[in-house]
Amino acid sequence: MDGVIIDSEPVYMARQEAYLTARGKSFHRSELNRLVGASNRESWEVLHSLYGQDISMEELKEDYRRFQSGQPPVDYGQILNPDFRGTSDRLRELGLRIALASSSPLEHIHMVLRECGIEGRFEQVVSGQQFTKSKPDPEIYRYSLARLGIRPWEAVAVEDSAYGIQAAKAAGLVCVALRETRFDFKQDKADYLIERLSELLDYV
């Protein structure tokens, strides 16, 4: 979802950067890149390491939520990939099934999909929160394939982050990556790189 369906990663990173700056913490921008594509649990761990050990994880979460409450809400409809609706319409016209496998918490995923008006476009929605390990572990993809009743070579994963690409390839999937140059992560393990989501149609 994040980075492919919605361009949320720069928004979240700006919030995290503003929070650390407001708390007087010094960090290098490249350290925040570790948050891109990480699971919710791993994101908290990275933020905690950047904040420093003078605060517990629970205190950090509570403090960050207070900070967030003073920020304007994210308008997810405004950061929806402009190619998504047309591309998903065409995929369904071709008889292809669409599922969503995201590292984000399930409640958050459904909230984003509702705000964007696209909740009914997925046959199934799976969250990394459902598993002991999230991406780059392939469990989320293996579980999704099993629920769909299909084999890895019958599916294509669309990713952007290095974590997601690793997970897809470890699950035996062909991976098409939406090119991303803002966060210094490598996409060379993907089978194909596309500049726009609509180019996915050229490969499927």
C-alpha angles and dihedrals in degrees: 000000000000110000097009108047096021128023092227102133096083090047094052092044092051089052092049092047092050091049095052091045091050089053092051095247121153118218141147117253090233089064090064090057087075087071094062110103093359123135120255091258093048091047090057090048092052092046090048092052091050093048094050135241096279089096131053121239092250091050090049093051092049092047092048091049090052089051091048092051088064093053126084112263118259112257099218093183089063093055097044110127103259090221096053102088095045093044094048090047090054093046090054091047087056089055096251123146120231125208132173123224111180135168090221122101113274095239090053092048093054092045091054093046091050093049090050093046093235103106095115095056097082128076089206138003121208128185128207085226087076092068138063090234126031130196129351081042107085095221094102091056095044090051092048092050092049092051090050090047094232136122124244095252090056093062141063125211120211112206143154108188126076089238092055094046091051091050093049094048093045088055090054097251130142104245126210112191126204103225114253123179103166100082106044096238123138123248097177093112091065117101093225137013122212130189096207131027091237089066087071086082090065090061105039 
